Amino acid sequence: VFNDGNGGCDPRADEFKAMVMEVMVLAGVFNIGDFIPSLEWLDLQGVQAKMKKLHKRFDAFLTSIIEEHNNSSSKNENHKNFLSILLSLKDVRDDHGNHLTDTEIKALLLNMFTAGTDTSSSTTEWAIAELIKNPQILAKLQQELDTVVGRDRSVKEEDLAHLPYLQAVIKETFRLHPSTPLSVPRAAAESCEIFGYHIPKGATLLVNIWAIARDPKEWNDPLEFRPERFLLGGEKADVDVRGNDFEVIPFGAGRRICAGLSLGLQMVQLLTAALAHSFDWELEDCMNPEKLNMDEAYGLTLQPAVPLSVHPRPRLAPHVYSMSS
């Protein structure tokens, strides 16, 4: 989507990222109207007004991107990307005569990028932060990567199935730092009772994924970053993050589970593996890793309160970092 057609990145990608960050902050902010419905129409904090303004910015931004692709598609037939494929489907009709519209394409792009970019990047940032804070774990992961992948090439998607310690590291990251700590808000379709609590129809429900995954009744040393708990012989060796084991459900569970589970999990695994394999990491100002700030910022997604600032040092063969390779 954000590609200039010549292998470069559209400078507007940074603008879009800033808009995504803003919507995540607004979606997670405390809004008094959510708790006292009678005050919702007043919009005392201006959250609704800001959201509506941001929605217009998103719509105008995506409209301009689509128009540019429409105008340039005939000039550059060889250049194809995700948006180009979506636009080509506008001419394809189903059995009922329906076809993809610009509005639906914009909605799909917005869903993919708002739900997929910030969550994956923040989880990867937490994974790298935990690895830096626990150098012995980083060393074990790098040893596994060097054994399976070697130092003469970069990690590939097909390598992931052969990296059990990496998978354990990712599971432990999702446990301690779920990308959406309170999941996505749900609405009760009917009035019901759960553990003696009356839930009225239409009530907003939040699942505290963050607390569940730190419950000392379920986890030994719940605040400790210990990937070994998910390895063969560990107390949670059979536990996965795909929604079947309710003690850790970073993607939710049931019929409303995250539609991007497979893609998101694959992205976080591959990004973390590539960063851990390709570089050694040093904190800014030679800070002691034990003093790394791991405080969390409140929002729809779980972000570090202080963004991670590190210096990478290449550890692979020089040709691996060449663009031509």
C-alpha positions as CSV (number, residue, x, y, z in Angstrom):
1,V,0.0,0.0,0.0
2,F,2.7,2.5,1.0
3,N,5.1,1.9,-1.8
4,D,6.3,4.4,-4.4
5,G,6.4,1.8,-7.2
6,N,10.2,1.8,-7.3
7,G,11.0,-0.3,-4.3
8,G,11.0,2.7,-2.0
9,C,8.6,3.6,0.8
10,D,6.0,6.3,0.5
11,P,6.9,9.1,3.0
12,R,3.2,9.3,4.0
13,A,3.6,5.9,5.8
14,D,4.9,7.9,8.9
15,E,1.8,10.1,8.8
16,F,-0.4,7.0,8.7
17,K,1.5,5.4,11.6
18,A,0.9,8.5,13.7
19,M,-2.8,8.3,12.9
20,V,-2.9,4.6,14.0
21,M,-1.1,5.5,17.2
22,E,-3.7,8.3,17.9
23,V,-6.7,6.0,17.4
24,M,-5.2,3.4,19.8
25,V,-4.7,6.1,22.4
26,L,-8.3,7.4,22.0
27,A,-9.8,3.9,21.9
28,G,-8.1,3.1,25.3
29,V,-8.6,6.4,27.1
30,F,-11.0,6.5,30.1
31,N,-14.2,8.0,28.8
32,I,-16.8,8.9,31.4
33,G,-19.6,8.4,28.9
34,D,-18.8,4.7,28.8
35,F,-19.6,4.3,32.5
36,I,-22.4,6.9,32.8
37,P,-24.5,6.5,29.6
38,S,-26.7,9.5,30.5
39,L,-23.6,11.7,30.1
40,E,-22.5,10.2,26.8
41,W,-24.2,12.8,24.6
42,L,-22.2,15.6,26.4
43,D,-18.9,14.2,25.3
44,L,-17.3,15.9,28.3
45,Q,-13.7,14.9,27.4
46,G,-14.1,15.5,23.7
47,V,-13.3,11.8,22.8
48,Q,-16.1,11.4,20.3
49,A,-15.2,14.7,18.6
50,K,-11.6,13.7,18.3
51,M,-12.6,10.2,16.9
52,K,-14.9,11.8,14.3
53,K,-12.2,14.2,13.2
54,L,-9.7,11.3,13.0
55,H,-12.2,9.2,11.0
56,K,-12.4,12.0,8.4
57,R,-8.6,12.1,8.2
58,F,-8.4,8.4,7.7
59,D,-11.1,8.5,5.0
60,A,-9.4,11.3,3.1
61,F,-6.0,9.7,3.4
62,L,-7.1,6.3,2.1
63,T,-9.2,7.9,-0.6
64,S,-6.1,9.7,-1.9
65,I,-4.1,6.5,-1.9
66,I,-6.8,4.7,-3.8
67,E,-7.1,7.5,-6.4
68,E,-3.4,7.5,-6.9
69,H,-3.3,3.7,-7.5
70,N,-6.2,4.0,-9.9
71,N,-4.4,6.7,-11.9
72,S,-1.1,4.9,-11.9
73,S,-2.2,1.3,-12.5
74,S,-2.4,1.8,-16.3
75,K,1.1,3.3,-16.4
76,N,2.8,0.6,-14.4
77,E,1.3,-2.8,-15.2
78,N,4.2,-4.7,-13.8
79,H,4.0,-3.2,-10.3
80,K,1.5,-5.1,-8.1
81,N,0.9,-4.7,-4.4
82,F,-1.9,-5.6,-1.9
83,L,-4.0,-2.6,-2.8
84,S,-3.6,-3.2,-6.6
85,I,-5.0,-6.7,-6.1
86,L,-8.0,-5.4,-4.1
87,L,-8.8,-2.7,-6.7
88,S,-8.7,-5.3,-9.5
89,L,-11.4,-7.2,-7.6
90,K,-13.8,-4.3,-8.1
91,D,-14.6,-5.6,-11.5
92,V,-15.3,-9.1,-10.3
93,R,-19.0,-9.8,-9.4
94,D,-20.3,-12.7,-7.3
95,D,-23.3,-14.9,-8.1
96,H,-25.6,-12.2,-6.7
97,G,-24.0,-9.4,-8.7
98,N,-22.2,-7.8,-5.8
99,H,-18.7,-6.5,-6.1
100,L,-16.0,-4.9,-3.9
101,T,-16.5,-1.1,-3.4
102,D,-14.0,1.6,-2.5
103,T,-15.7,1.9,0.9
104,E,-15.2,-1.8,1.6
105,I,-11.6,-1.6,0.4
106,K,-10.9,1.4,2.8
107,A,-12.6,-0.5,5.6
108,L,-10.4,-3.6,4.9
109,L,-7.2,-1.6,4.8
110,L,-8.1,0.2,8.0
111,N,-8.9,-3.0,9.8
112,M,-5.7,-4.6,8.7
113,F,-3.4,-1.8,9.5
114,T,-4.9,-0.5,12.7
115,A,-5.4,-4.0,14.1
116,G,-2.2,-5.5,12.8
117,T,0.6,-3.0,12.8
118,D,0.5,-1.5,16.3
119,T,-0.2,-4.8,18.0
120,S,2.6,-6.7,16.2
121,S,5.2,-4.0,16.6
122,S,4.4,-3.4,20.3
123,T,4.6,-7.2,21.1
124,T,8.0,-7.4,19.2
125,E,9.3,-4.4,21.1
126,W,8.3,-6.1,24.4
127,A,10.0,-9.4,23.3
128,I,13.3,-7.6,22.5
129,A,13.1,-5.6,25.8
130,E,12.7,-8.8,27.8
131,L,15.6,-10.5,25.9
132,I,17.8,-7.5,26.6
133,K,16.8,-7.5,30.2
134,N,17.5,-11.2,30.4
135,P,20.8,-11.7,28.5
136,Q,21.0,-15.4,29.4
137,I,17.7,-16.0,27.6
138,L,18.9,-14.0,24.6
139,A,22.1,-16.0,24.5
140,K,20.1,-19.3,24.5
141,L,17.8,-18.0,21.7
142,Q,20.8,-16.8,19.6
143,Q,22.4,-20.2,20.1
144,E,19.3,-22.0,18.8
145,L,19.1,-19.6,15.8
146,D,22.8,-20.1,15.0
147,T,22.4,-23.9,15.2
148,V,19.3,-24.0,13.0
149,V,19.9,-21.1,10.6
150,G,23.6,-20.4,10.8
151,R,25.3,-17.1,10.4
152,D,25.5,-17.0,6.6
153,R,21.8,-16.2,5.9
154,S,18.8,-14.6,7.5
155,V,15.9,-16.3,9.2
156,K,13.1,-17.5,6.9
157,E,9.5,-18.3,7.6
158,E,10.2,-22.1,7.1
159,D,12.7,-22.0,9.9
160,L,10.1,-21.1,12.6
161,A,8.8,-24.6,13.0
162,H,12.3,-25.8,13.9
163,L,12.9,-23.1,16.7
164,P,11.1,-24.4,19.8
165,Y,12.9,-22.0,22.2
166,L,11.9,-19.0,20.0
167,Q,8.3,-20.2,20.1
168,A,8.5,-20.4,23.9
169,V,10.0,-16.9,24.1
170,I,7.1,-15.6,22.0
171,K,4.5,-17.4,24.2
172,E,6.0,-15.9,27.3
173,T,6.0,-12.4,25.7
174,F,2.3,-12.8,24.9
175,R,1.6,-14.0,28.4
176,L,3.3,-11.1,30.2
177,H,2.6,-8.4,27.6
178,P,-0.6,-9.1,25.7
179,S,-1.0,-6.6,22.9
180,T,-4.6,-5.9,24.0
181,P,-4.6,-6.3,27.8
182,L,-8.4,-5.9,28.1
183,S,-9.2,-7.6,24.8
184,V,-11.6,-5.9,22.5
185,P,-14.8,-4.6,24.1
186,R,-17.8,-6.9,23.7
187,A,-21.5,-6.3,24.1
188,A,-23.9,-8.7,25.8
189,A,-26.5,-9.8,23.2
190,E,-28.9,-10.9,25.9
191,S,-29.2,-10.5,29.7
192,C,-27.4,-13.2,31.6
193,E,-25.9,-14.1,34.9
194,I,-22.2,-15.1,35.3
195,F,-20.9,-16.3,38.7
196,G,-23.8,-14.5,40.4
197,Y,-23.3,-11.2,38.5
198,H,-26.2,-9.9,36.5
199,I,-25.1,-8.8,33.0
200,P,-27.8,-6.7,31.3
201,K,-28.4,-6.8,27.6
202,G,-26.2,-4.3,25.8
203,A,-23.6,-4.0,28.6
204,T,-20.0,-3.6,27.5
205,L,-17.8,-6.4,28.6
206,L,-14.0,-6.5,29.0
207,V,-11.9,-9.6,29.5
208,N,-8.8,-8.9,31.6
209,I,-6.4,-11.0,29.6
210,W,-3.4,-9.3,31.4
211,A,-4.6,-10.4,34.8
212,I,-5.5,-13.9,33.8
213,A,-2.0,-14.5,32.4
214,R,-0.5,-13.3,35.7
215,D,-2.8,-15.3,38.0
216,P,-0.5,-17.0,40.7
217,K,-3.1,-19.8,40.9
218,E,-2.3,-20.7,37.3
219,W,1.3,-19.7,37.0
220,N,4.4,-20.3,39.0
221,D,6.4,-17.1,39.5
222,P,3.9,-15.2,37.3
223,L,5.9,-12.0,37.1
224,E,9.1,-13.7,36.0
225,F,10.0,-13.9,32.3
226,R,10.7,-17.7,31.9
227,P,10.2,-19.2,28.5
228,E,11.2,-22.6,29.8
229,R,7.7,-23.0,31.3
230,F,6.5,-23.7,27.8
231,L,9.2,-26.2,26.8
232,L,8.9,-29.9,26.9
233,G,9.0,-30.9,30.6
234,G,7.8,-27.4,31.7
235,E,4.6,-26.9,33.7
236,K,2.9,-25.3,30.7
237,A,4.4,-27.4,27.9
238,D,1.0,-28.2,26.4
239,V,-0.3,-24.6,26.6
240,D,-0.6,-22.6,23.4
241,V,-1.8,-19.0,22.7
242,R,-4.3,-19.9,20.0
243,G,-7.4,-19.7,22.1
244,N,-7.8,-23.2,23.4
245,D,-6.0,-22.7,26.7
246,F,-7.9,-20.0,28.7
247,E,-5.0,-19.2,31.0
248,V,-3.3,-17.3,28.2
249,I,-5.5,-15.9,25.4
250,P,-3.7,-12.9,23.9
251,F,-5.8,-13.3,20.7
252,G,-9.1,-14.0,22.5
253,A,-11.0,-17.2,22.2
254,G,-14.2,-18.7,20.7
255,R,-16.1,-17.5,17.7
256,R,-14.9,-13.9,18.2
257,I,-11.2,-14.8,18.3
258,C,-8.9,-12.5,16.5
259,A,-9.2,-13.1,12.7
260,G,-5.5,-12.2,12.3
261,L,-4.2,-14.7,14.8
262,S,-2.1,-16.8,12.3
263,L,-0.7,-13.7,10.5
264,G,0.0,-11.8,13.7
265,L,1.7,-14.8,15.4
266,Q,3.8,-15.5,12.4
267,M,4.8,-11.8,12.1
268,V,5.9,-11.5,15.7
269,Q,7.8,-14.8,15.6
270,L,9.7,-13.8,12.4
271,L,10.4,-10.2,13.4
272,T,11.7,-11.3,16.8
273,A,13.8,-14.1,15.3
274,A,15.3,-11.8,12.7
275,L,16.2,-9.1,15.2
276,A,17.7,-11.5,17.8
277,H,19.6,-13.4,15.1
278,S,20.9,-10.5,13.2
279,F,22.1,-8.2,16.0
280,D,23.5,-8.0,19.5
281,W,21.8,-5.2,21.4
282,E,23.1,-2.4,23.7
283,L,21.0,0.0,25.7
284,E,21.5,3.7,25.3
285,D,24.2,5.3,27.4
286,C,25.5,1.8,28.3
287,M,22.6,1.3,30.8
288,N,22.6,-1.8,32.9
289,P,20.0,-4.2,31.4
290,E,18.6,-4.8,34.9
291,K,17.6,-1.1,35.1
292,L,15.6,-1.2,31.9
293,N,12.2,0.5,32.4
294,M,9.5,-2.1,31.9
295,D,6.6,0.1,32.9
296,E,3.4,-0.1,30.8
297,A,1.4,2.8,29.3
298,Y,-2.4,2.5,29.4
299,G,-4.3,2.3,26.1
300,L,-6.2,-0.1,23.9
301,T,-2.8,-1.7,23.1
302,L,-0.1,-2.4,25.7
303,Q,2.8,-0.1,24.9
304,P,6.1,0.5,26.9
305,A,5.7,3.7,29.0
306,V,9.2,4.6,27.8
307,P,10.0,3.5,24.2
308,L,12.9,1.1,23.9
309,S,16.0,2.9,22.7
310,V,18.9,0.5,21.7
311,H,21.9,0.2,19.5
312,P,22.2,-2.8,17.3
313,R,25.5,-4.5,16.5
314,P,25.7,-6.8,13.5
315,R,26.6,-10.4,14.4
316,L,26.2,-12.2,11.0
317,A,28.3,-12.5,7.9
318,P,28.5,-9.1,6.2
319,H,26.8,-10.3,3.0
320,V,23.6,-11.1,4.9
321,Y,23.0,-7.4,5.4
322,S,23.4,-6.6,1.7
323,M,20.1,-5.5,0.0
324,S,21.1,-7.6,-3.1
325,S,21.3,-10.8,-1.1
